[in-house]
């Protein structure tokens, strides 16, 4: 079953059209500050012809949209 979470798109740490590039960015960011919140790599739930991926702090996720500026994402990987 897919895990759907909501994030403010402007809070993304990194964006990429390639999953491996997003993963590499997340690993680099995690190496710089290992005591931070866990990271997640997500993809949009809406039809996205670009197949983009974004990296967010896992602690910033919500299960319900709190306001209009949050978008739904499917969690691809927890780091």
PDB file of N, CA, C and O in Angstrom:
ATOM      1  N   UNK A   1       0.839  -1.177   0.000  1.00  0.00           N
ATOM      2  CA  UNK A   1       0.000   0.000   0.000  1.00  0.00           C
ATOM      3  C   UNK A   1       0.889   1.248   0.000  1.00  0.00           C
ATOM      4  O   UNK A   1       1.890   1.316   0.713  1.00  0.00           O
ATOM      5  N   UNK A   2       0.507   2.210  -0.800  1.00  0.00           N
ATOM      6  CA  UNK A   2       1.276   3.447  -0.894  1.00  0.00           C
ATOM      7  C   UNK A   2       1.056   4.318   0.339  1.00  0.00           C
ATOM      8  O   UNK A   2      -0.058   4.419   0.855  1.00  0.00           O
ATOM      9  N   UNK A   3       2.135   4.943   0.800  1.00  0.00           N
ATOM     10  CA  UNK A   3       2.053   5.894   1.905  1.00  0.00           C
ATOM     11  C   UNK A   3       1.947   7.285   1.299  1.00  0.00           C
ATOM     12  O   UNK A   3       2.865   7.744   0.620  1.00  0.00           O
ATOM     13  N   UNK A   4       0.813   7.963   1.548  1.00  0.00           N
ATOM     14  CA  UNK A   4       0.580   9.301   1.025  1.00  0.00           C
ATOM     15  C   UNK A   4       0.776  10.304   2.150  1.00  0.00           C
ATOM     16  O   UNK A   4       0.191  10.170   3.224  1.00  0.00           O
ATOM     17  N   UNK A   5       1.609  11.313   1.893  1.00  0.00           N
ATOM     18  CA  UNK A   5       1.877  12.369   2.868  1.00  0.00           C
ATOM     19  C   UNK A   5       1.782  13.715   2.158  1.00  0.00           C
ATOM     20  O   UNK A   5       1.780  13.781   0.929  1.00  0.00           O
ATOM     21  N   UNK A   6       1.704  14.775   2.937  1.00  0.00           N
ATOM     22  CA  UNK A   6       1.575  16.114   2.387  1.00  0.00           C
ATOM     23  C   UNK A   6       2.746  16.983   2.819  1.00  0.00           C
ATOM     24  O   UNK A   6       3.171  16.952   3.973  1.00  0.00           O
ATOM     25  N   UNK A   7       3.261  17.762   1.865  1.00  0.00           N
ATOM     26  CA  UNK A   7       4.364  18.691   2.122  1.00  0.00           C
ATOM     27  C   UNK A   7       4.076  20.007   1.418  1.00  0.00           C
ATOM     28  O   UNK A   7       3.319  20.054   0.448  1.00  0.00           O
ATOM     29  N   UNK A   8       4.680  21.063   1.911  1.00  0.00           N
ATOM     30  CA  UNK A   8       4.688  22.333   1.209  1.00  0.00           C
ATOM     31  C   UNK A   8       5.791  22.220   0.162  1.00  0.00           C
ATOM     32  O   UNK A   8       6.945  22.001   0.531  1.00  0.00           O
ATOM     33  N   UNK A   9       5.486  22.360  -1.137  1.00  0.00           N
ATOM     34  CA  UNK A   9       6.506  22.179  -2.177  1.00  0.00           C
ATOM     35  C   UNK A   9       7.733  23.068  -2.008  1.00  0.00           C
ATOM     36  O   UNK A   9       8.824  22.688  -2.432  1.00  0.00           O
ATOM     37  N   UNK A  10       7.584  24.226  -1.407  1.00  0.00           N
ATOM     38  CA  UNK A  10       8.713  25.129  -1.218  1.00  0.00           C
ATOM     39  C   UNK A  10       9.692  24.670  -0.162  1.00  0.00           C
ATOM     40  O   UNK A  10      10.779  25.238  -0.054  1.00  0.00           O
ATOM     41  N   UNK A  11       9.346  23.654   0.626  1.00  0.00           N
ATOM     42  CA  UNK A  11      10.218  23.149   1.683  1.00  0.00           C
ATOM     43  C   UNK A  11      11.142  22.015   1.221  1.00  0.00           C
ATOM     44  O   UNK A  11      11.867  21.444   2.035  1.00  0.00           O
ATOM     45  N   UNK A  12      11.125  21.691  -0.049  1.00  0.00           N
ATOM     46  CA  UNK A  12      11.950  20.591  -0.557  1.00  0.00           C
ATOM     47  C   UNK A  12      13.433  20.904  -0.397  1.00  0.00           C
ATOM     48  O   UNK A  12      13.869  22.029  -0.641  1.00  0.00           O
ATOM     49  N   UNK A  13      14.193  19.912   0.008  1.00  0.00           N
ATOM     50  CA  UNK A  13      15.640  20.037   0.133  1.00  0.00           C
ATOM     51  C   UNK A  13      16.287  19.915  -1.242  1.00  0.00           C
ATOM     52  O   UNK A  13      17.251  20.614  -1.553  1.00  0.00           O
ATOM     53  N   UNK A  14      15.738  19.011  -2.065  1.00  0.00           N
ATOM     54  CA  UNK A  14      16.268  18.790  -3.411  1.00  0.00           C
ATOM     55  C   UNK A  14      15.145  18.283  -4.304  1.00  0.00           C
ATOM     56  O   UNK A  14      14.194  17.659  -3.833  1.00  0.00           O
ATOM     57  N   UNK A  15      15.268  18.556  -5.593  1.00  0.00           N
ATOM     58  CA  UNK A  15      14.338  18.067  -6.613  1.00  0.00           C
ATOM     59  C   UNK A  15      15.147  17.481  -7.751  1.00  0.00           C
ATOM     60  O   UNK A  15      16.242  17.952  -8.057  1.00  0.00           O
ATOM     61  N   UNK A  16      14.599  16.450  -8.378  1.00  0.00           N
ATOM     62  CA  UNK A  16      15.287  15.845  -9.508  1.00  0.00           C
ATOM     63  C   UNK A  16      14.295  15.056 -10.353  1.00  0.00           C
ATOM     64  O   UNK A  16      13.252  14.624  -9.862  1.00  0.00           O
ATOM     65  N   UNK A  17      14.631  14.873 -11.625  1.00  0.00           N
ATOM     66  CA  UNK A  17      13.816  14.027 -12.499  1.00  0.00           C
ATOM     67  C   UNK A  17      14.311  12.581 -12.463  1.00  0.00           C
ATOM     68  O   UNK A  17      13.701  11.690 -13.055  1.00  0.00           O
ATOM     69  N   UNK A  18      15.419  12.361 -11.765  1.00  0.00           N
ATOM     70  CA  UNK A  18      16.027  11.038 -11.669  1.00  0.00           C
ATOM     71  C   UNK A  18      16.047  10.599 -10.204  1.00  0.00           C
ATOM     72  O   UNK A  18      16.561  11.321  -9.350  1.00  0.00           O
ATOM     73  N   UNK A  19      15.493   9.426  -9.909  1.00  0.00           N
ATOM     74  CA  UNK A  19      15.444   8.942  -8.534  1.00  0.00           C
ATOM     75  C   UNK A  19      16.835   8.810  -7.933  1.00  0.00           C
ATOM     76  O   UNK A  19      17.058   9.209  -6.790  1.00  0.00           O
ATOM     77  N   UNK A  20      17.765   8.257  -8.687  1.00  0.00           N
ATOM     78  CA  UNK A  20      19.124   8.056  -8.156  1.00  0.00           C
ATOM     79  C   UNK A  20      19.816   9.380  -7.839  1.00  0.00           C
ATOM     80  O   UNK A  20      20.584   9.468  -6.881  1.00  0.00           O
ATOM     81  N   UNK A  21      19.549  10.396  -8.632  1.00  0.00           N
ATOM     82  CA  UNK A  21      20.123  11.717  -8.351  1.00  0.00           C
ATOM     83  C   UNK A  21      19.507  12.306  -7.076  1.00  0.00           C
ATOM     84  O   UNK A  21      20.212  12.917  -6.272  1.00  0.00           O
ATOM     85  N   UNK A  22      18.200  12.125  -6.892  1.00  0.00           N
ATOM     86  CA  UNK A  22      17.541  12.591  -5.662  1.00  0.00           C
ATOM     87  C   UNK A  22      18.100  11.844  -4.452  1.00  0.00           C
ATOM     88  O   UNK A  22      18.314  12.439  -3.396  1.00  0.00           O
ATOM     89  N   UNK A  23      18.335  10.548  -4.604  1.00  0.00           N
ATOM     90  CA  UNK A  23      18.908   9.742  -3.525  1.00  0.00           C
ATOM     91  C   UNK A  23      20.320  10.219  -3.188  1.00  0.00           C
ATOM     92  O   UNK A  23      20.675  10.326  -2.014  1.00  0.00           O
ATOM     93  N   UNK A  24      21.113  10.502  -4.195  1.00  0.00           N
ATOM     94  CA  UNK A  24      22.475  10.985  -3.986  1.00  0.00           C
ATOM     95  C   UNK A  24      22.459  12.342  -3.258  1.00  0.00           C
ATOM     96  O   UNK A  24      23.258  12.567  -2.349  1.00  0.00           O
ATOM     97  N   UNK A  25      21.561  13.229  -3.655  1.00  0.00           N
ATOM     98  CA  UNK A  25      21.437  14.528  -2.986  1.00  0.00           C
ATOM     99  C   UNK A  25      21.053  14.357  -1.524  1.00  0.00           C
ATOM    100  O   UNK A  25      21.585  15.044  -0.652  1.00  0.00           O
ATOM    101  N   UNK A  26      20.127  13.436  -1.258  1.00  0.00           N
ATOM    102  CA  UNK A  26      19.700  13.180   0.126  1.00  0.00           C
ATOM    103  C   UNK A  26      20.851  12.623   0.956  1.00  0.00           C
ATOM    104  O   UNK A  26      21.027  13.014   2.109  1.00  0.00           O
ATOM    105  N   UNK A  27      21.633  11.718   0.383  1.00  0.00           N
ATOM    106  CA  UNK A  27      22.762  11.132   1.113  1.00  0.00           C
ATOM    107  C   UNK A  27      23.830  12.187   1.413  1.00  0.00           C
ATOM    108  O   UNK A  27      24.412  12.191   2.498  1.00  0.00           O
ATOM    109  N   UNK A  28      24.084  13.073   0.463  1.00  0.00           N
ATOM    110  CA  UNK A  28      25.056  14.157   0.690  1.00  0.00           C
ATOM    111  C   UNK A  28      24.554  15.074   1.798  1.00  0.00           C
ATOM    112  O   UNK A  28      25.313  15.433   2.698  1.00  0.00           O
ATOM    113  N   UNK A  29      23.291  15.450   1.738  1.00  0.00           N
ATOM    114  CA  UNK A  29      22.717  16.338   2.748  1.00  0.00           C
ATOM    115  C   UNK A  29      22.768  15.683   4.126  1.00  0.00           C
ATOM    116  O   UNK A  29      23.079  16.337   5.121  1.00  0.00           O
ATOM    117  N   UNK A  30      22.461  14.388   4.175  1.00  0.00           N
ATOM    118  CA  UNK A  30      22.466  13.644   5.443  1.00  0.00           C
ATOM    119  C   UNK A  30      23.883  13.560   6.018  1.00  0.00           C
ATOM    120  O   UNK A  30      24.051  13.612   7.236  1.00  0.00           O
ATOM    121  N   UNK A  31      24.893  13.433   5.173  1.00  0.00           N
ATOM    122  CA  UNK A  31      26.285  13.357   5.621  1.00  0.00           C
ATOM    123  C   UNK A  31      26.732  14.668   6.260  1.00  0.00           C
ATOM    124  O   UNK A  31      27.508  14.664   7.216  1.00  0.00           O
ATOM    125  N   UNK A  32      26.243  15.787   5.732  1.00  0.00           N
ATOM    126  CA  UNK A  32      26.635  17.099   6.262  1.00  0.00           C
ATOM    127  C   UNK A  32      26.122  17.326   7.675  1.00  0.00           C
ATOM    128  O   UNK A  32      26.791  17.981   8.474  1.00  0.00           O
ATOM    129  N   UNK A  33      24.938  16.794   8.001  1.00  0.00           N
ATOM    130  CA  UNK A  33      24.339  17.002   9.320  1.00  0.00           C
ATOM    131  C   UNK A  33      23.607  15.728   9.752  1.00  0.00           C
ATOM    132  O   UNK A  33      22.389  15.637   9.595  1.00  0.00           O
ATOM    133  N   UNK A  34      24.333  14.742  10.293  1.00  0.00           N
ATOM    134  CA  UNK A  34      23.728  13.445  10.611  1.00  0.00           C
ATOM    135  C   UNK A  34      22.713  13.476  11.759  1.00  0.00           C
ATOM    136  O   UNK A  34      21.987  12.500  11.948  1.00  0.00           O
ATOM    137  N   UNK A  35      22.642  14.554  12.520  1.00  0.00           N
ATOM    138  CA  UNK A  35      21.725  14.606  13.654  1.00  0.00           C
ATOM    139  C   UNK A  35      20.357  15.183  13.292  1.00  0.00           C
ATOM    140  O   UNK A  35      19.494  15.307  14.161  1.00  0.00           O
ATOM    141  N   UNK A  36      20.156  15.526  12.058  1.00  0.00           N
ATOM    142  CA  UNK A  36      18.889  16.107  11.629  1.00  0.00           C
ATOM    143  C   UNK A  36      17.781  15.057  11.533  1.00  0.00           C
ATOM    144  O   UNK A  36      18.017  13.867  11.742  1.00  0.00           O
ATOM    145  N   UNK A  37      16.599  15.506  11.221  1.00  0.00           N
ATOM    146  CA  UNK A  37      15.444  14.632  11.019  1.00  0.00           C
ATOM    147  C   UNK A  37      15.731  13.644   9.892  1.00  0.00           C
ATOM    148  O   UNK A  37      16.494  13.957   8.978  1.00  0.00           O
ATOM    149  N   UNK A  38      15.131  12.460   9.945  1.00  0.00           N
ATOM    150  CA  UNK A  38      15.257  11.536   8.811  1.00  0.00           C
ATOM    151  C   UNK A  38      14.704  12.188   7.541  1.00  0.00           C
ATOM    152  O   UNK A  38      13.883  13.103   7.612  1.00  0.00           O
ATOM    153  N   UNK A  39      15.158  11.713   6.392  1.00  0.00           N
ATOM    154  CA  UNK A  39      14.712  12.253   5.112  1.00  0.00           C
ATOM    155  C   UNK A  39      13.838  11.249   4.393  1.00  0.00           C
ATOM    156  O   UNK A  39      13.923  10.047   4.644  1.00  0.00           O
ATOM    157  N   UNK A  40      12.995  11.745   3.496  1.00  0.00           N
ATOM    158  CA  UNK A  40      12.186  10.885   2.636  1.00  0.00           C
ATOM    159  C   UNK A  40      12.300  11.388   1.207  1.00  0.00           C
ATOM    160  O   UNK A  40      12.423  12.587   0.959  1.00  0.00           O
ATOM    161  N   UNK A  41      12.257  10.453   0.278  1.00  0.00           N
ATOM    162  CA  UNK A  41      12.188  10.795  -1.139  1.00  0.00           C
ATOM    163  C   UNK A  41      10.759  10.495  -1.568  1.00  0.00           C
ATOM    164  O   UNK A  41      10.238   9.406  -1.328  1.00  0.00           O
ATOM    165  N   UNK A  42      10.132  11.487  -2.211  1.00  0.00           N
ATOM    166  CA  UNK A  42       8.729  11.362  -2.585  1.00  0.00           C
ATOM    167  C   UNK A  42       8.540  11.696  -4.057  1.00  0.00           C
ATOM    168  O   UNK A  42       9.390  12.327  -4.685  1.00  0.00           O
ATOM    169  N   UNK A  43       7.401  11.257  -4.593  1.00  0.00           N
ATOM    170  CA  UNK A  43       6.992  11.638  -5.944  1.00  0.00           C
ATOM    171  C   UNK A  43       5.555  12.126  -5.867  1.00  0.00           C
ATOM    172  O   UNK A  43       4.802  11.685  -4.999  1.00  0.00           O
ATOM    173  N   UNK A  44       5.158  13.032  -6.763  1.00  0.00           N
ATOM    174  CA  UNK A  44       3.787  13.554  -6.729  1.00  0.00           C
ATOM    175  C   UNK A  44       2.759  12.452  -6.975  1.00  0.00           C
ATOM    176  O   UNK A  44       3.007  11.518  -7.738  1.00  0.00           O
ATOM    177  N   UNK A  45       1.603  12.572  -6.322  1.00  0.00           N
ATOM    178  CA  UNK A  45       0.539  11.597  -6.549  1.00  0.00           C
ATOM    179  C   UNK A  45      -0.263  11.943  -7.789  1.00  0.00           C
ATOM    180  O   UNK A  45      -0.854  11.063  -8.415  1.00  0.00           O
ATOM    181  N   UNK A  46      -0.289  13.230  -8.152  1.00  0.00           N
ATOM    182  CA  UNK A  46      -1.016  13.629  -9.360  1.00  0.00           C
ATOM    183  C   UNK A  46      -0.225  13.219 -10.591  1.00  0.00           C
ATOM    184  O   UNK A  46       0.976  12.961 -10.510  1.00  0.00           O
ATOM    185  N   UNK A  47      -0.899  13.160 -11.726  1.00  0.00           N
ATOM    186  CA  UNK A  47      -0.214  12.814 -12.969  1.00  0.00           C
ATOM    187  C   UNK A  47       0.876  13.833 -13.240  1.00  0.00           C
ATOM    188  O   UNK A  47       0.607  15.024 -13.396  1.00  0.00           O
ATOM    189  N   UNK A  48       2.096  13.357 -13.294  1.00  0.00           N
ATOM    190  CA  UNK A  48       3.255  14.230 -13.486  1.00  0.00           C
ATOM    191  C   UNK A  48       4.073  13.693 -14.648  1.00  0.00           C
ATOM    192  O   UNK A  48       4.796  12.711 -14.484  1.00  0.00           O
ATOM    193  N   UNK A  49       3.975  14.316 -15.824  1.00  0.00           N
ATOM    194  CA  UNK A  49       4.709  13.797 -16.992  1.00  0.00           C
ATOM    195  C   UNK A  49       6.223  13.875 -16.827  1.00  0.00           C
ATOM    196  O   UNK A  49       6.949  13.210 -17.567  1.00  0.00           O
ATOM    197  N   UNK A  50       6.722  14.670 -15.877  1.00  0.00           N
ATOM    198  CA  UNK A  50       8.164  14.797 -15.701  1.00  0.00           C
ATOM    199  C   UNK A  50       8.740  13.720 -14.788  1.00  0.00           C
ATOM    200  O   UNK A  50       9.961  13.584 -14.702  1.00  0.00           O
ATOM    201  N   UNK A  51       7.894  12.953 -14.106  1.00  0.00           N
ATOM    202  CA  UNK A  51       8.361  11.925 -13.174  1.00  0.00           C
ATOM    203  C   UNK A  51       9.383  12.485 -12.204  1.00  0.00           C
ATOM    204  O   UNK A  51      10.487  11.952 -12.087  1.00  0.00           O
ATOM    205  N   UNK A  52       9.034  13.537 -11.518  1.00  0.00           N
ATOM    206  CA  UNK A  52       9.978  14.189 -10.621  1.00  0.00           C
ATOM    207  C   UNK A  52       9.976  13.554  -9.236  1.00  0.00           C
ATOM    208  O   UNK A  52       9.010  12.909  -8.828  1.00  0.00           O
ATOM    209  N   UNK A  53      11.072  13.752  -8.529  1.00  0.00           N
ATOM    210  CA  UNK A  53      11.248  13.276  -7.162  1.00  0.00           C
ATOM    211  C   UNK A  53      11.727  14.441  -6.319  1.00  0.00           C
ATOM    212  O   UNK A  53      12.441  15.314  -6.810  1.00  0.00           O
ATOM    213  N   UNK A  54      11.338  14.459  -5.052  1.00  0.00           N
ATOM    214  CA  UNK A  54      11.759  15.518  -4.146  1.00  0.00           C
ATOM    215  C   UNK A  54      12.206  14.902  -2.838  1.00  0.00           C
ATOM    216  O   UNK A  54      11.758  13.819  -2.462  1.00  0.00           O
ATOM    217  N   UNK A  55      13.097  15.602  -2.145  1.00  0.00           N
ATOM    218  CA  UNK A  55      13.603  15.166  -0.842  1.00  0.00           C
ATOM    219  C   UNK A  55      13.086  16.140   0.215  1.00  0.00           C
ATOM    220  O   UNK A  55      13.199  17.356   0.059  1.00  0.00           O
ATOM    221  N   UNK A  56      12.521  15.593   1.287  1.00  0.00           N
ATOM    222  CA  UNK A  56      11.986  16.399   2.390  1.00  0.00           C
ATOM    223  C   UNK A  56      12.438  15.810   3.721  1.00  0.00           C
ATOM    224  O   UNK A  56      12.834  14.647   3.799  1.00  0.00           O
ATOM    225  N   UNK A  57      12.372  16.638   4.776  1.00  0.00           N
ATOM    226  CA  UNK A  57      12.543  16.127   6.131  1.00  0.00           C
ATOM    227  C   UNK A  57      11.300  15.318   6.475  1.00  0.00           C
ATOM    228  O   UNK A  57      10.183  15.797   6.276  1.00  0.00           O
ATOM    229  N   UNK A  58      11.471  14.102   6.988  1.00  0.00           N
ATOM    230  CA  UNK A  58      10.337  13.245   7.324  1.00  0.00           C
ATOM    231  C   UNK A  58       9.457  13.884   8.392  1.00  0.00           C
ATOM    232  O   UNK A  58       8.240  13.698   8.379  1.00  0.00           O
ATOM    233  N   UNK A  59      10.053  14.634   9.315  1.00  0.00           N
ATOM    234  CA  UNK A  59       9.280  15.258  10.390  1.00  0.00           C
ATOM    235  C   UNK A  59       8.332  16.343   9.888  1.00  0.00           C
ATOM    236  O   UNK A  59       7.414  16.735  10.609  1.00  0.00           O
ATOM    237  N   UNK A  60       8.534  16.834   8.666  1.00  0.00           N
ATOM    238  CA  UNK A  60       7.670  17.872   8.106  1.00  0.00           C
ATOM    239  C   UNK A  60       6.417  17.299   7.448  1.00  0.00           C
ATOM    240  O   UNK A  60       5.546  18.053   7.015  1.00  0.00           O
ATOM    241  N   UNK A  61       6.321  15.986   7.371  1.00  0.00           N
ATOM    242  CA  UNK A  61       5.178  15.346   6.717  1.00  0.00           C
ATOM    243  C   UNK A  61       3.935  15.429   7.588  1.00  0.00           C
ATOM    244  O   UNK A  61       4.006  15.375   8.815  1.00  0.00           O
ATOM    245  N   UNK A  62       2.805  15.561   6.926  1.00  0.00           N
ATOM    246  CA  UNK A  62       1.519  15.475   7.600  1.00  0.00           C
ATOM    247  C   UNK A  62       0.672  14.469   6.841  1.00  0.00           C
ATOM    248  O   UNK A  62       0.857  14.271   5.641  1.00  0.00           O
ATOM    249  N   UNK A  63      -0.248  13.842   7.536  1.00  0.00           N
ATOM    250  CA  UNK A  63      -1.130  12.865   6.899  1.00  0.00           C
ATOM    251  C   UNK A  63      -2.353  13.535   6.279  1.00  0.00           C
ATOM    252  O   UNK A  63      -3.040  12.939   5.449  1.00  0.00           O
ATOM    253  N   UNK A  64      -2.623  14.780   6.686  1.00  0.00           N
ATOM    254  CA  UNK A  64      -3.759  15.530   6.143  1.00  0.00           C
ATOM    255  C   UNK A  64      -3.271  16.914   5.746  1.00  0.00           C
ATOM    256  O   UNK A  64      -2.426  17.496   6.426  1.00  0.00           O
ATOM    257  N   UNK A  65      -3.800  17.443   4.645  1.00  0.00           N
ATOM    258  CA  UNK A  65      -3.385  18.794   4.257  1.00  0.00           C
ATOM    259  C   UNK A  65      -3.925  19.809   5.259  1.00  0.00           C
ATOM    260  O   UNK A  65      -5.132  19.869   5.495  1.00  0.00           O
ATOM    261  N   UNK A  66      -3.041  20.600   5.844  1.00  0.00           N
ATOM    262  CA  UNK A  66      -3.459  21.592   6.831  1.00  0.00           C
ATOM    263  C   UNK A  66      -3.928  22.871   6.152  1.00  0.00           C
ATOM    264  O   UNK A  66      -4.741  23.607   6.711  1.00  0.00           O
ATOM    265  N   UNK A  67      -3.431  23.136   4.972  1.00  0.00           N
ATOM    266  CA  UNK A  67      -3.824  24.336   4.242  1.00  0.00           C
ATOM    267  C   UNK A  67      -3.663  24.095   2.743  1.00  0.00           C
ATOM    268  O   UNK A  67      -3.227  23.024   2.319  1.00  0.00           O
ATOM    269  N   UNK A  68      -4.012  25.084   1.962  1.00  0.00           N
ATOM    270  CA  UNK A  68      -4.051  24.928   0.506  1.00  0.00           C
ATOM    271  C   UNK A  68      -2.684  24.815  -0.156  1.00  0.00           C
ATOM    272  O   UNK A  68      -2.599  24.371  -1.301  1.00  0.00           O
ATOM    273  N   UNK A  69      -1.609  25.204   0.533  1.00  0.00           N
ATOM    274  CA  UNK A  69      -0.302  25.182  -0.120  1.00  0.00           C
ATOM    275  C   UNK A  69       0.411  23.838  -0.009  1.00  0.00           C
ATOM    276  O   UNK A  69       1.545  23.711  -0.471  1.00  0.00           O
ATOM    277  N   UNK A  70      -0.219  22.839   0.587  1.00  0.00           N
ATOM    278  CA  UNK A  70       0.398  21.517   0.694  1.00  0.00           C
ATOM    279  C   UNK A  70      -0.069  20.628  -0.448  1.00  0.00           C
ATOM    280  O   UNK A  70      -1.223  20.701  -0.872  1.00  0.00           O
ATOM    281  N   UNK A  71       0.829  19.792  -0.940  1.00  0.00           N
ATOM    282  CA  UNK A  71       0.510  18.863  -2.015  1.00  0.00           C
ATOM    283  C   UNK A  71       0.716  17.435  -1.541  1.00  0.00           C
ATOM    284  O   UNK A  71       1.534  17.172  -0.660  1.00  0.00           O
ATOM    285  N   UNK A  72      -0.034  16.515  -2.136  1.00  0.00           N
ATOM    286  CA  UNK A  72       0.066  15.101  -1.793  1.00  0.00           C
ATOM    287  C   UNK A  72       1.232  14.462  -2.546  1.00  0.00           C
ATOM    288  O   UNK A  72       1.442  14.712  -3.733  1.00  0.00           O
ATOM    289  N   UNK A  73       1.985  13.629  -1.820  1.00  0.00           N
ATOM    290  CA  UNK A  73       3.117  12.902  -2.394  1.00  0.00           C
ATOM    291  C   UNK A  73       3.076  11.451  -1.943  1.00  0.00           C
ATOM    292  O   UNK A  73       2.563  11.127  -0.872  1.00  0.00           O
ATOM    293  N   UNK A  74       3.626  10.588  -2.785  1.00  0.00           N
ATOM    294  CA  UNK A  74       3.782   9.173  -2.447  1.00  0.00           C
ATOM    295  C   UNK A  74       5.219   8.971  -1.986  1.00  0.00           C
ATOM    296  O   UNK A  74       6.157   9.368  -2.678  1.00  0.00           O
ATOM    297  N   UNK A  75       5.396   8.358  -0.827  1.00  0.00           N
ATOM    298  CA  UNK A  75       6.738   8.108  -0.307  1.00  0.00           C
ATOM    299  C   UNK A  75       7.386   6.981  -1.106  1.00  0.00           C
ATOM    300  O   UNK A  75       6.843   5.881  -1.211  1.00  0.00           O
ATOM    301  N   UNK A  76       8.546   7.275  -1.660  1.00  0.00           N
ATOM    302  CA  UNK A  76       9.300   6.288  -2.442  1.00  0.00           C
ATOM    303  C   UNK A  76      10.352   5.597  -1.573  1.00  0.00           C
ATOM    304  O   UNK A  76      10.586   4.399  -1.730  1.00  0.00           O
ATOM    305  N   UNK A  77      10.993   6.343  -0.651  1.00  0.00           N
ATOM    306  CA  UNK A  77      12.048   5.759   0.172  1.00  0.00           C
ATOM    307  C   UNK A  77      12.241   6.599   1.426  1.00  0.00           C
ATOM    308  O   UNK A  77      12.251   7.829   1.368  1.00  0.00           O
ATOM    309  N   UNK A  78      12.396   5.916   2.567  1.00  0.00           N
ATOM    310  CA  UNK A  78      12.763   6.552   3.833  1.00  0.00           C
ATOM    311  C   UNK A  78      14.278   6.434   3.998  1.00  0.00           C
ATOM    312  O   UNK A  78      14.854   5.386   3.706  1.00  0.00           O
ATOM    313  N   UNK A  79      14.924   7.503   4.464  1.00  0.00           N
ATOM    314  CA  UNK A  79      16.367   7.465   4.702  1.00  0.00           C
ATOM    315  C   UNK A  79      16.646   7.713   6.160  1.00  0.00           C
ATOM    316  O   UNK A  79      17.806   7.724   6.574  1.00  0.00           O
TER     317      UNK A  79
END
